[in-house]
């Protein structure tokens, strides 16, 4: 045997010995071996088996590496899939890890990965705010919130909530293709979204203005299509109903005015609302202010 072939033979034996010595026969150890070689499909097969093993499934290490391997699968194979099952499984695995007592050595790394996955969920949700995909966007945003709370249960997500709900409400508040008006179901959702924003941010100008406009338009639509030949009792009932809606609109419109938001539009709205409430003095005052504004 030549010296060169002999050396290669010895190296081969040593490599096999090292593998046999340091790679355990359990599925978790083999999964980590494949992970080091970047053979992610094989690593996935083994980590899935490890997570079913009666002993291995009780260790935080198993769930950490399941989360890690599935994160790598998402990054390398499924990044464009906005509902990637790899990403979902990764997050769920880390959630199980965090529920265990022997998790300390993996917490910091898992938190960093979860923050990364949360950012991808938020970005995907923002990109899907259109009539065809918004329900998936809502699901992704909900998972974003859950993921951030896994990292920090006291995380303040108010500003993100406001930003997302305003964007969603704006999208839903537009007529669908081929339709002149916004669907009534969407109108209900939009009102709910703006109301939820105002619970978090009372002085949000956009939410105040749009909620005021929604109520104002509802009353105006009824008045514009009113049958004035109806009997007096029915007419009074419709008028009373419209007054009730104008009164719902008024505080939101006044808040918008106080905040200086869309000044011209809020002046028009306030003038018309007070006219509908039969308060002509206030209606004229806002109309006068509007005229002065337009002269500037």
C-alpha positions as CSV (number, residue, x, y, z in Angstrom):
1,X,0.0,0.0,0.0
2,X,1.5,3.4,-1.0
3,X,2.1,6.0,1.7
4,X,-0.5,8.3,0.3
5,X,-3.3,5.7,0.1
6,X,-2.3,4.5,3.7
7,X,-2.7,8.1,5.0
8,X,-6.1,8.5,3.4
9,X,-7.2,5.1,4.8
10,X,-6.2,6.2,8.3
11,X,-8.0,9.6,8.0
12,X,-11.1,7.7,6.9
13,X,-11.0,5.4,9.9
14,X,-10.4,8.4,12.3
15,X,-13.3,10.3,10.8
16,X,-15.6,7.3,11.2
17,X,-14.4,6.9,14.8
18,X,-15.0,10.6,15.6
19,X,-18.5,10.4,14.2
20,X,-19.2,7.3,16.2
21,X,-17.7,8.8,19.3
22,X,-19.3,12.2,19.3
23,X,-22.6,11.8,17.4
24,X,-25.1,10.1,19.6
25,X,-27.6,7.6,18.3
26,X,-30.6,9.6,19.5
27,X,-32.6,11.7,17.0
28,X,-31.7,15.0,18.5
29,X,-28.0,14.3,18.2
30,X,-28.4,13.2,14.6
31,X,-30.5,16.2,13.8
32,X,-27.7,18.5,15.1
33,X,-25.2,16.6,13.0
34,X,-27.3,17.2,9.8
35,X,-27.8,20.8,10.9
36,X,-24.0,21.4,11.1
37,X,-23.8,20.0,7.5
38,X,-26.6,22.3,6.4
39,X,-28.7,19.3,5.4
40,X,-31.9,20.8,6.5
41,X,-34.3,18.2,5.2
42,X,-32.5,15.4,7.0
43,X,-32.3,17.6,10.1
44,X,-36.0,18.3,9.9
45,X,-36.8,14.5,9.7
46,X,-34.7,13.8,12.8
47,X,-35.9,16.7,14.9
48,X,-39.5,15.8,14.2
49,X,-38.8,12.3,15.5
50,X,-37.0,13.8,18.5
51,X,-40.0,16.0,19.4
52,X,-42.1,12.8,19.5
53,X,-39.7,10.9,21.7
54,X,-41.0,10.4,25.3
55,X,-37.7,11.5,26.8
56,X,-36.4,14.1,24.3
57,X,-39.7,16.0,24.1
58,X,-39.3,16.9,27.8
59,X,-36.1,18.9,27.2
60,X,-35.9,22.5,26.1
61,X,-33.0,21.7,23.9
62,X,-35.2,19.6,21.6
63,X,-37.7,22.4,21.1
64,X,-35.1,25.1,20.7
65,X,-33.4,23.2,17.9
66,X,-36.7,22.3,16.3
67,X,-37.5,26.1,16.3
68,X,-34.0,26.8,14.9
69,X,-34.2,24.2,12.1
70,X,-37.6,25.3,11.0
71,X,-36.5,28.9,11.0
72,X,-33.6,27.9,8.7
73,X,-36.1,26.1,6.4
74,X,-38.3,29.2,6.3
75,X,-35.3,31.5,5.5
76,X,-33.8,29.1,2.8
77,X,-36.9,27.7,1.2
78,X,-40.1,29.5,2.0
79,X,-39.3,33.2,2.6
80,X,-41.8,34.4,0.0
81,X,-44.7,32.3,1.5
82,X,-46.6,34.7,3.7
83,X,-48.3,31.8,5.4
84,X,-45.2,29.6,5.7
85,X,-45.9,26.5,7.8
86,X,-42.1,26.4,8.6
87,X,-42.3,29.8,10.3
88,X,-45.5,28.8,12.2
89,X,-43.9,25.6,13.4
90,X,-40.7,27.4,14.4
91,X,-42.7,29.9,16.6
92,X,-44.8,27.1,18.1
93,X,-41.6,25.2,19.0
94,X,-40.0,28.1,20.7
95,X,-43.3,28.6,22.6
96,X,-43.0,25.1,24.0
97,X,-39.4,25.7,24.9
98,X,-40.3,28.8,26.9
99,X,-42.8,26.8,28.9
100,X,-40.1,24.5,30.2
101,X,-38.0,24.9,33.3
102,X,-34.7,23.9,31.7
103,X,-34.7,26.6,29.1
104,X,-32.2,29.2,30.5
105,X,-29.3,28.6,28.2
106,X,-31.5,28.9,25.1
107,X,-33.7,31.9,26.0
108,X,-31.5,34.7,24.7
109,X,-31.0,33.1,21.3
110,X,-34.6,32.0,21.0
111,X,-35.7,35.6,21.7
112,X,-33.6,37.0,18.9
113,X,-35.0,34.5,16.5
114,X,-38.6,35.2,17.6
115,X,-38.0,38.9,17.1
116,X,-36.8,38.3,13.6
117,X,-39.8,36.1,12.8
118,X,-42.1,38.6,14.3
119,X,-40.7,41.3,12.0
120,X,-41.3,39.2,9.0
121,X,-44.9,38.6,10.1
122,X,-45.5,42.3,10.6
123,X,-44.0,43.1,7.2
124,X,-46.0,40.4,5.4
125,X,-49.2,41.7,7.1
126,X,-48.5,45.2,5.9
127,X,-48.0,44.0,2.4
128,X,-51.2,42.1,2.3
129,X,-53.6,44.9,3.1
130,X,-55.7,44.6,0.0
131,X,-59.3,43.3,-0.6
132,X,-58.1,39.8,-1.6
133,X,-55.6,39.2,1.2
134,X,-56.5,41.3,4.2
135,X,-57.9,38.4,6.2
136,X,-54.5,36.7,6.0
137,X,-52.9,40.0,6.9
138,X,-55.1,40.1,10.0
139,X,-54.0,36.5,10.9
140,X,-50.4,37.4,10.4
141,X,-50.7,40.5,12.6
142,X,-52.3,38.4,15.3
143,X,-49.4,36.0,15.2
144,X,-46.9,38.9,15.2
145,X,-48.5,40.1,18.5
146,X,-48.4,36.7,20.0
147,X,-44.8,36.2,19.0
148,X,-43.7,39.5,20.5
149,X,-45.5,38.7,23.7
150,X,-43.6,35.4,23.9
151,X,-40.4,37.4,23.9
152,X,-41.7,40.0,26.4
153,X,-45.2,39.5,27.9
154,X,-45.2,43.2,28.9
155,X,-44.3,44.5,25.4
156,X,-46.2,47.7,24.6
157,X,-47.6,47.2,21.0
158,X,-50.0,50.1,21.1
159,X,-48.3,52.1,18.4
160,X,-48.1,49.1,16.1
161,X,-51.8,48.2,16.8
162,X,-52.8,51.8,15.9
163,X,-50.7,51.8,12.8
164,X,-52.1,48.5,11.5
165,X,-55.7,49.2,12.4
166,X,-55.7,52.6,10.7
167,X,-54.2,51.0,7.5
168,X,-56.7,48.2,7.6
169,X,-59.6,50.5,8.2
170,X,-58.5,52.8,5.3
171,X,-58.4,49.8,3.0
172,X,-61.8,48.5,4.0
173,X,-63.3,52.0,3.7
174,X,-62.9,52.0,-0.1
175,X,-65.5,50.6,-2.5
176,X,-64.7,47.2,-4.0
177,X,-64.1,47.1,-7.8
178,X,-67.3,47.6,-9.7
179,X,-69.2,49.0,-6.6
180,X,-70.2,52.5,-5.9
181,X,-70.4,52.2,-2.2
182,X,-68.6,50.5,0.6
183,X,-70.1,47.2,1.7
184,X,-72.2,47.5,4.9
185,X,-70.3,44.7,6.6
186,X,-67.1,46.6,5.9
187,X,-68.6,49.8,7.3
188,X,-69.3,47.9,10.5
189,X,-65.7,46.6,10.7
190,X,-64.3,50.1,9.9
191,X,-66.3,51.7,12.7
192,X,-65.1,49.0,15.1
193,X,-61.4,49.5,14.0
194,X,-61.5,53.3,14.5
195,X,-63.3,52.9,17.8
196,X,-60.5,50.5,18.9
197,X,-57.9,53.0,17.9
198,X,-59.5,55.7,20.0
199,X,-59.5,53.4,23.0
200,X,-55.7,53.4,22.7
201,X,-55.2,56.9,21.3
202,X,-58.1,59.2,22.2
203,X,-56.6,62.1,20.3
204,X,-55.8,60.3,17.1
205,X,-57.0,62.8,14.4
206,X,-57.6,60.3,11.6
207,X,-59.7,57.9,13.7
208,X,-61.8,60.8,15.0
209,X,-62.4,62.4,11.6
210,X,-63.2,59.1,9.8
211,X,-65.5,57.9,12.5
212,X,-67.3,61.3,12.5
213,X,-67.6,61.1,8.7
214,X,-68.9,57.5,8.7
215,X,-71.8,58.5,11.1
216,X,-72.4,61.7,9.2
217,X,-72.6,59.9,5.8
218,X,-74.9,57.3,7.3
219,X,-77.4,60.0,8.3
220,X,-77.0,61.9,5.1
221,X,-77.6,58.8,3.0
222,X,-80.9,58.1,4.8
223,X,-82.0,61.8,4.3
224,X,-81.1,61.8,0.6
225,X,-83.2,58.7,0.0
226,X,-86.1,59.6,2.3
227,X,-89.6,59.2,0.9
228,X,-91.3,62.5,1.9
229,X,-94.7,61.1,1.0
230,X,-94.6,58.8,4.0
231,X,-97.0,59.5,6.8
232,X,-96.0,62.0,9.4
233,X,-95.3,59.5,12.2
234,X,-92.9,57.5,10.0
235,X,-91.3,60.7,8.8
236,X,-90.7,61.8,12.4
237,X,-89.3,58.4,13.3
238,X,-86.8,58.6,10.4
239,X,-85.8,62.2,11.3
240,X,-85.3,61.2,15.0
241,X,-83.2,58.3,13.9
242,X,-81.0,60.6,11.8
243,X,-80.7,63.1,14.6
244,X,-79.4,60.3,16.8
245,X,-76.7,59.4,14.2
246,X,-75.7,63.1,13.8
247,X,-75.3,63.2,17.6
248,X,-73.0,60.2,17.4
249,X,-70.9,61.9,14.7
250,X,-70.7,65.3,16.5
251,X,-68.1,64.6,19.2
252,X,-65.7,62.9,16.7
253,X,-66.0,65.8,14.3
254,X,-65.5,68.4,17.0
255,X,-62.4,66.5,18.2
256,X,-61.1,66.6,14.6
257,X,-61.7,70.3,14.5
258,X,-60.0,70.9,17.8
259,X,-57.0,68.9,16.6
260,X,-56.9,71.0,13.4
261,X,-57.3,67.9,11.2
262,X,-58.7,68.4,7.7
263,X,-59.9,71.8,8.8
264,X,-61.9,72.5,5.6
265,X,-63.7,69.1,5.7
266,X,-64.4,69.3,9.4
267,X,-65.9,72.8,9.0
268,X,-68.2,71.5,6.3
269,X,-69.1,68.5,8.4
270,X,-69.8,70.5,11.5
271,X,-71.9,73.0,9.6
272,X,-74.0,70.3,8.1
273,X,-74.4,68.3,11.3
274,X,-75.7,71.3,13.2
275,X,-78.0,72.1,10.3
276,X,-79.3,68.5,10.6
277,X,-79.7,69.1,14.3
278,X,-81.7,72.3,13.6
279,X,-79.1,74.4,15.4
280,X,-78.8,77.1,12.6
281,X,-76.8,79.5,14.7
282,X,-73.9,77.1,15.1
283,X,-74.3,75.8,11.6
284,X,-73.9,79.4,10.2
285,X,-71.0,80.0,12.5
286,X,-69.0,77.1,11.1
287,X,-70.1,78.1,7.6
288,X,-68.8,81.6,8.2
289,X,-65.5,80.2,9.4
290,X,-65.3,78.0,6.3
291,X,-65.8,81.1,4.1
292,X,-63.1,83.0,5.9
293,X,-60.7,80.1,5.5
294,X,-61.3,79.8,1.8
295,X,-60.6,83.6,1.4
296,X,-57.1,83.2,2.8
